[in-house]
Amino acid sequence: MIDSLYPTLPHVLCFTEHRLNRHEINLTQIDRYTVGASFCRNSLKIGGVCIFVNKNLNYTNIDLQKFSQEQDIEAGAIKISVNSVNICVLTIYRAPSGNFTHFLDKLELILNLISSNNTQLIICGDININYLAESNKKNLLDSSLASYNLTSTVHLQTRIQNNSATAIDNIFINTFNFDNYVILPTVNSLSDRDAQLITVNKTHLKTLDDTTHLVL
């Protein structure tokens, strides 16, 4: 199914709310991809994040288990090298009922761990903060990410329900490092929101962020 959606396959697939346990994640297969990182809930249902990496890429897993907390922040990360460029891809999920202060605190610890001068960051996921409207949570997150020179790239509707439209999924990058990027919505009938496909610079790194319904 991925081949039919994208003749040129994305390098990295990031999923939020996969709803699987550890055993099920390890059994999940996507042709030409391998599980690079994942977080699965132990107590609550739904939730979770995972990253599938194209088998042609060399990558290392970054262990974020100690930072992840169900509902507040659920995270997984990998580091890859594309055309001699080191890129860290972080995917996160924040439930609407999660503690927002804990989310910011844990995210700060994660960014301190994965940030370095020779590594470029891409953060993607479902943060449940509507970027089509101003809010205190949006401003606090933007302020926190700005200290790492990260800014949002998704300024389009990603979820349309009844008479409302929101953008609660986002991709954050350093636009100085990735000064040439294209982001497009990927409409599908298998999820309640669109996926986002980003292509950055000459590395042609692509990430896809949506629920597991797109690939299962």
Secondary structure, 3 states (H helix, E strand, C coil): CHHHHCCCCCCEEEEECCCCCHHHHHHCCCCCEEEEEEECCCCCCCCCEEEEEECCCCEEEECCCCCCECCCEEEEEEEEEECCEEEEEEEEECCCCCCHHHHHHHHHHHHHHHCECCEEEEEEEECCCCCCCCCHHHHHHHHHHHCCCCEECCCCCCEEECCEEECCEEEEECCCCCCCEEEEEECCCCCCCCEEEEEECCCCEEEEEECHHHCC
